[in-house]
Amino acid sequence: MARFRDLSIRSKLMTGFMLTSLAALLLTVGALTWYDRATFRLEVLRHFYTLAGILLHNASSSFAFTDHPHSLATLAALRAHPLITVSPLFVT
């Protein structure tokens, strides 16, 4: 603490400004990271809900007419998506 007391007023002000800027930068990076993570999660969910809606629309006729080859062809279209590993169709 004695070393800080011996610094010039210019050095003390510069240190204060630098610490304030660093704190503001860290808060901004934290807020942007949190926002980006939340937005990315919502985008992924919206993407998969859209994909599920398209799948439901395309598979509804195969459910109505019990057309198993058509339902398998509908599910085969999901192979192009790298994140989908399993895609069951349930009839209620």
N, CA and C atoms as a LAMMPS dump frame, in Angstrom:
ITEM: TIMESTEP
0
ITEM: NUMBER OF ATOMS
276
ITEM: BOX BOUNDS ff ff ff
-5.0000000000000000e+02 5.0000000000000000e+02
-5.0000000000000000e+02 5.0000000000000000e+02
-5.0000000000000000e+02 5.0000000000000000e+02
ITEM: ATOMS id mol type element x y z
1 1 1 N 0.81 -1.188 0
2 1 2 C 0 0 0
3 1 3 C 0.861 1.262 0
4 2 1 N 1.999 1.182 0.639
5 2 2 C 2.889 2.341 0.677
6 2 3 C 3.408 2.653 -0.721
7 3 1 N 3.553 1.624 -1.555
8 3 2 C 4.053 1.845 -2.909
9 3 3 C 3.042 2.629 -3.739
10 4 1 N 1.752 2.339 -3.581
11 4 2 C 0.709 3.075 -4.301
12 4 3 C 0.648 4.523 -3.834
13 5 1 N 0.903 4.74 -2.564
14 5 2 C 0.873 6.084 -2.012
15 5 3 C 1.995 6.95 -2.586
16 6 1 N 3.084 6.301 -2.954
17 6 2 C 4.233 7.039 -3.484
18 6 3 C 4.116 7.37 -4.972
19 7 1 N 3.117 6.841 -5.652
20 7 2 C 2.951 7.117 -7.08
21 7 3 C 2.462 8.547 -7.295
22 8 1 N 2.683 9.041 -8.498
23 8 2 C 2.215 10.384 -8.841
24 8 3 C 0.7 10.351 -9.055
25 9 1 N 0.082 11.503 -9.005
26 9 2 C -1.362 11.59 -9.194
27 9 3 C -1.756 11.099 -10.584
28 10 1 N -0.889 11.35 -11.563
29 10 2 C -1.164 10.88 -12.925
30 10 3 C -1.217 9.353 -12.963
31 11 1 N -0.282 8.689 -12.313
32 11 2 C -0.26 7.222 -12.287
33 11 3 C -1.455 6.672 -11.522
34 12 1 N -1.84 7.346 -10.44
35 12 2 C -2.999 6.902 -9.671
36 12 3 C -4.283 7.025 -10.495
37 13 1 N -4.436 8.138 -11.208
38 13 2 C -5.609 8.324 -12.055
39 13 3 C -5.627 7.314 -13.196
40 14 1 N -4.478 7.079 -13.805
41 14 2 C -4.379 6.114 -14.897
42 14 3 C -4.75 4.715 -14.403
43 15 1 N -4.289 4.346 -13.23
44 15 2 C -4.614 3.035 -12.656
45 15 3 C -6.117 2.934 -12.39
46 16 1 N -6.701 3.992 -11.852
47 16 2 C -8.146 4 -11.598
48 16 3 C -8.954 3.881 -12.874
49 17 1 N -8.554 4.62 -13.9
50 17 2 C -9.256 4.547 -15.179
51 17 3 C -9.12 3.163 -15.811
52 18 1 N -7.932 2.595 -15.722
53 18 2 C -7.708 1.265 -16.302
54 18 3 C -8.531 0.199 -15.568
55 19 1 N -8.588 0.264 -14.255
56 19 2 C -9.376 -0.706 -13.489
57 19 3 C -10.87 -0.539 -13.756
58 20 1 N -11.326 0.695 -13.887
59 20 2 C -12.733 0.94 -14.21
60 20 3 C -13.071 0.412 -15.6
61 21 1 N -12.187 0.654 -16.556
62 21 2 C -12.405 0.156 -17.921
63 21 3 C -12.392 -1.359 -17.96
64 22 1 N -11.49 -1.97 -17.197
65 22 2 C -11.432 -3.43 -17.142
66 22 3 C -12.705 -4.008 -16.541
67 23 1 N -13.211 -3.397 -15.484
68 23 2 C -14.459 -3.873 -14.865
69 23 3 C -15.626 -3.736 -15.84
70 24 1 N -15.709 -2.622 -16.55
71 24 2 C -16.78 -2.426 -17.529
72 24 3 C -16.673 -3.428 -18.671
73 25 1 N -15.457 -3.682 -19.115
74 25 2 C -15.244 -4.659 -20.186
75 25 3 C -15.655 -6.055 -19.744
76 26 1 N -15.294 -6.449 -18.541
77 26 2 C -15.665 -7.779 -18.048
78 26 3 C -17.171 -7.918 -17.879
79 27 1 N -17.831 -6.879 -17.394
80 27 2 C -19.289 -6.918 -17.273
81 27 3 C -19.959 -7.013 -18.646
82 28 1 N -19.442 -6.279 -19.61
83 28 2 C -20.008 -6.317 -20.954
84 28 3 C -19.822 -7.682 -21.6
85 29 1 N -18.636 -8.251 -21.462
86 29 2 C -18.385 -9.581 -22.028
87 29 3 C -19.28 -10.624 -21.36
88 30 1 N -19.451 -10.521 -20.058
89 30 2 C -20.332 -11.449 -19.353
90 30 3 C -21.774 -11.331 -19.809
91 31 1 N -22.26 -10.104 -19.96
92 31 2 C -23.64 -9.903 -20.405
93 31 3 C -23.845 -10.398 -21.835
94 32 1 N -22.898 -10.119 -22.706
95 32 2 C -23.017 -10.585 -24.09
96 32 3 C -22.94 -12.104 -24.189
97 33 1 N -22.107 -12.719 -23.377
98 33 2 C -22.017 -14.176 -23.368
99 33 3 C -23.326 -14.788 -22.907
100 34 1 N -23.896 -14.238 -21.832
101 34 2 C -25.167 -14.748 -21.327
102 34 3 C -26.265 -14.585 -22.377
103 35 1 N -26.342 -13.419 -23.009
104 35 2 C -27.361 -13.16 -24.017
105 35 3 C -27.199 -14.089 -25.221
106 36 1 N -25.976 -14.264 -25.682
107 36 2 C -25.724 -15.125 -26.833
108 36 3 C -26.084 -16.57 -26.527
109 37 1 N -25.772 -17.015 -25.341
110 37 2 C -26.094 -18.391 -24.956
111 37 3 C -27.603 -18.608 -24.879
112 38 1 N -28.329 -17.667 -24.295
113 38 2 C -29.781 -17.78 -24.203
114 38 3 C -30.426 -17.718 -25.589
115 39 1 N -29.944 -16.83 -26.435
116 39 2 C -30.497 -16.696 -27.782
117 39 3 C -30.215 -17.94 -28.609
118 40 1 N -29.02 -18.489 -28.493
119 40 2 C -28.67 -19.688 -29.243
120 40 3 C -29.565 -20.852 -28.842
121 41 1 N -29.826 -20.987 -27.548
122 41 2 C -30.678 -22.079 -27.069
123 41 3 C -32.092 -21.947 -27.625
124 42 1 N -32.634 -20.734 -27.634
125 42 2 C -33.967 -20.525 -28.188
126 42 3 C -34.005 -20.79 -29.69
127 43 1 N -32.957 -20.424 -30.4
128 43 2 C -32.896 -20.68 -31.842
129 43 3 C -32.862 -22.178 -32.143
130 44 1 N -32.104 -22.925 -31.354
131 44 2 C -32.045 -24.375 -31.557
132 44 3 C -33.403 -24.997 -31.277
133 45 1 N -34.064 -24.587 -30.199
134 45 2 C -35.392 -25.111 -29.899
135 45 3 C -36.392 -24.765 -30.995
136 46 1 N -36.348 -23.525 -31.483
137 46 2 C -37.264 -23.129 -32.551
138 46 3 C -37.004 -23.939 -33.821
139 47 1 N -35.742 -24.2 -34.113
140 47 2 C -35.393 -24.992 -35.289
141 47 3 C -35.961 -26.407 -35.186
142 48 1 N -35.818 -27.041 -34.028
143 48 2 C -36.301 -28.408 -33.881
144 48 3 C -37.827 -28.472 -33.808
145 49 1 N -38.482 -27.44 -33.252
146 49 2 C -39.944 -27.408 -33.288
147 49 3 C -40.45 -27.26 -34.717
148 50 1 N -39.766 -26.467 -35.517
149 50 2 C -40.14 -26.333 -36.925
150 50 3 C -39.944 -27.648 -37.659
151 51 1 N -38.833 -28.306 -37.387
152 51 2 C -38.561 -29.602 -38.011
153 51 3 C -39.603 -30.63 -37.602
154 52 1 N -40.014 -30.62 -36.342
155 52 2 C -41.038 -31.558 -35.862
156 52 3 C -42.379 -31.258 -36.52
157 53 1 N -42.7 -29.979 -36.717
158 53 2 C -43.95 -29.632 -37.39
159 53 3 C -43.974 -30.087 -38.834
160 54 1 N -42.85 -29.923 -39.521
161 54 2 C -42.763 -30.391 -40.911
162 54 3 C -42.888 -31.903 -40.971
163 55 1 N -42.238 -32.585 -40.06
164 55 2 C -42.312 -34.049 -40.006
165 55 3 C -43.742 -34.502 -39.731
166 56 1 N -44.422 -33.839 -38.805
167 56 2 C -45.805 -34.191 -38.496
168 56 3 C -46.7 -33.983 -39.712
169 57 1 N -46.5 -32.879 -40.407
170 57 2 C -47.322 -32.61 -41.594
171 57 3 C -47.079 -33.663 -42.683
172 58 1 N -45.837 -34.042 -42.885
173 58 2 C -45.519 -35.021 -43.936
174 58 3 C -45.914 -36.437 -43.551
175 59 1 N -45.935 -36.739 -42.264
176 59 2 C -46.236 -38.108 -41.838
177 59 3 C -47.716 -38.322 -41.55
178 60 1 N -48.519 -37.277 -41.557
179 60 2 C -49.935 -37.443 -41.196
180 60 3 C -50.688 -38.329 -42.191
181 61 1 N -50.38 -38.217 -43.467
182 61 2 C -51.069 -39.063 -44.443
183 61 3 C -50.658 -40.523 -44.3
184 62 1 N -49.414 -40.778 -43.946
185 62 2 C -49.003 -42.174 -43.752
186 62 3 C -49.652 -42.771 -42.508
187 63 1 N -49.96 -41.932 -41.515
188 63 2 C -50.701 -42.427 -40.357
189 63 3 C -52.148 -42.718 -40.72
190 64 1 N -52.736 -41.853 -41.525
191 64 2 C -54.147 -42.012 -41.872
192 64 3 C -54.385 -43.271 -42.697
193 65 1 N -53.447 -43.588 -43.562
194 65 2 C -53.628 -44.737 -44.446
195 65 3 C -52.755 -45.933 -44.065
196 66 1 N -52.093 -45.882 -42.926
197 66 2 C -51.208 -46.946 -42.433
198 66 3 C -50.211 -47.351 -43.519
199 67 1 N -49.532 -46.374 -44.042
200 67 2 C -48.562 -46.578 -45.112
201 67 3 C -47.159 -46.56 -44.505
202 68 1 N -46.665 -47.736 -44.139
203 68 2 C -45.363 -47.827 -43.473
204 68 3 C -44.192 -47.411 -44.36
205 69 1 N -44.154 -47.779 -45.644
206 69 2 C -43.016 -47.327 -46.471
207 69 3 C -42.946 -45.796 -46.596
208 70 1 N -44.093 -45.152 -46.669
209 70 2 C -44.09 -43.685 -46.769
210 70 3 C -43.598 -43.059 -45.469
211 71 1 N -43.978 -43.632 -44.328
212 71 2 C -43.508 -43.088 -43.056
213 71 3 C -42.006 -43.309 -42.893
214 72 1 N -41.487 -44.425 -43.377
215 72 2 C -40.037 -44.656 -43.338
216 72 3 C -39.307 -43.687 -44.257
217 73 1 N -39.897 -43.371 -45.395
218 73 2 C -39.284 -42.399 -46.305
219 73 3 C -39.287 -41.006 -45.681
220 74 1 N -40.335 -40.692 -44.943
221 74 2 C -40.392 -39.402 -44.258
222 74 3 C -39.291 -39.308 -43.214
223 75 1 N -39.1 -40.381 -42.461
224 75 2 C -38.042 -40.387 -41.453
225 75 3 C -36.651 -40.407 -42.073
226 76 1 N -36.522 -41.005 -43.243
227 76 2 C -35.218 -41.079 -43.906
228 76 3 C -34.72 -39.686 -44.301
229 77 1 N -35.64 -38.756 -44.476
230 77 2 C -35.23 -37.394 -44.828
231 77 3 C -34.477 -36.716 -43.689
232 78 1 N -34.654 -37.196 -42.47
233 78 2 C -33.971 -36.609 -41.321
234 78 3 C -32.516 -37.049 -41.19
235 79 1 N -32.096 -37.983 -42.009
236 79 2 C -30.693 -38.435 -41.95
237 79 3 C -29.718 -37.336 -42.341
238 80 1 N -30.196 -36.361 -43.063
239 80 2 C -29.315 -35.271 -43.501
240 80 3 C -28.932 -34.351 -42.355
241 81 1 N -29.696 -34.371 -41.275
242 81 2 C -29.41 -33.495 -40.13
243 81 3 C -28.423 -34.199 -39.2
244 82 1 N -27.258 -33.611 -38.945
245 82 2 C -26.236 -34.312 -38.158
246 82 3 C -26.564 -34.443 -36.672
247 83 1 N -27.454 -33.614 -36.138
248 83 2 C -27.749 -33.681 -34.708
249 83 3 C -28.857 -34.664 -34.354
250 84 1 N -29.593 -35.138 -35.342
251 84 2 C -30.684 -36.075 -35.081
252 84 3 C -30.147 -37.489 -35.201
253 85 1 N -30.234 -38.231 -34.099
254 85 2 C -29.757 -39.615 -34.095
255 85 3 C -30.899 -40.611 -34.061
256 86 1 N -32.021 -40.233 -33.443
257 86 2 C -33.18 -41.116 -33.344
258 86 3 C -34.411 -40.311 -33.712
259 87 1 N -35.305 -40.908 -34.491
260 87 2 C -36.537 -40.213 -34.851
261 87 3 C -37.7 -41.193 -34.915
262 88 1 N -38.349 -41.455 -33.781
263 88 2 C -39.494 -42.367 -33.791
264 88 3 C -40.768 -41.643 -34.169
265 89 1 N -41.719 -42.398 -34.698
266 89 2 C -43.073 -41.895 -34.967
267 89 3 C -44.028 -42.703 -34.111
268 90 1 N -44.85 -42.023 -33.326
269 90 2 C -45.798 -42.687 -32.437
270 90 3 C -47.209 -42.394 -32.923
271 91 1 N -48.024 -43.429 -32.985
272 91 2 C -49.421 -43.281 -33.369
273 91 3 C -50.249 -43.328 -32.096
274 92 1 N -51.086 -42.311 -31.911
275 92 2 C -51.934 -42.311 -30.713
276 92 3 C -53.34 -42.61 -31.055
